[in-house]
Amino acid sequence: MKLTILGCYAATPRTFTNPTSQILDIKNRLFLIDCGEGTQVQLRKNKIRFSKINHIFISHLHGDHFFGLVGLVSTFTLLNRTTDLHIYGPKGIKEIIKLQLRLSNSWTNYGLFFHELESLESEIIFEDEKVLVKTIPLKHRVYTNGFLFQEKIGDRKLNLDAVQNYEIESCYYQKIKNGKDITLEDGRVIENEKLTFDPIPAKNYAFCSDTVYNEAMLPIIENIDVLYHESTFLQSEENLAKKTLHSTAKEAATIALKANAKQLILGHYSTRYESIELFKEEAETIFPEVLLADDGKSFEF
């Protein structure tokens, strides 16, 4: 997996910071997560191909998480896009985007499909042969979801020395990688474990922004490889975090610890602070494996 942070600051864009948006690359699939104002400019700066984005996930309908969406949808039209685009977000997102397109007479020349969400329980919203995506219900001032991206376990790895030793023809290789035993011409059955190695372990990524401290998400993100969790405030502004239904860096780290996460990435910083390093320092008092998101920064895991 490769995660590219397009924007990770709260509230309004500035000349040197951008609101929430990120690209997750899983097995050559690009998923756009949130689409704050200026997202398409950030996509260009980070040399991400627009044509590879077929699925967009919007966490909630606060402007710093989706005000860039109609612009991106319209740009796709100007670029003569023909591939379908799927948008997953809270109920109401279809009405908002279609109204803007209708009043500006900017209808798309490609299939635009909305998958509106309103369940308060975690649900599968996307699945293909390589990736599964679930919602993570969050607690914020409006209906909000995080998203859990899970790789599916791939094929087993062929043990070429073993396969050649048994003189197995190459036409059976895919069957072997699919986990099947092989029957030789003399009737011997060769167990798959003797012909293959275990597949590369599947990885997963959880995006959680925006939310007040919320232990209800723990069963969904248990043992997560990488957790992105909002940390709008430091603990010194704990009361403000509770009032606005956001989290502190310490609270994000506590969630990571209780979820037994391998890695925590902090983001959605309030711009009131002089340095984002303060968030890392606070979180590391609770959880050791802390990384800081920043605009244009990439993580591979």
HUCORLIN-V433287 format. One record per helix or strand. SS is the DSSP state (2 for helix, 1 for strand). FROM is the first residue (numbers start at 1). TO is the last residue. If there is no record, write none. Layout:
# HUCORLIN-V433287
SS&FROM&TO ; SS&FROM&TO
This chain:
# HUCORLIN-V433287
1&2&7 ; 1&9&9 ; 1&19&19 ; 1&21&26 ; 1&29&35 ; 2&39&45 ; 2&50&52 ; 1&53&57 ; 2&63&66 ; 2&69&78 ; 1&85&90 ; 2&93&103 ; 1&112&117 ; 1&124&127 ; 1&131&137 ; 1&145&151 ; 1&157&158 ; 2&160&165 ; 2&170&177 ; 1&182&183 ; 1&189&190 ; 2&192&194 ; 1&196&197 ; 1&204&208 ; 2&215&221 ; 1&226&230 ; 1&233&233 ; 2&235&244 ; 1&248&248 ; 2&249&258 ; 1&263&267 ; 1&269&269 ; 2&277&283 ; 1&290&292 ; 1&298&300
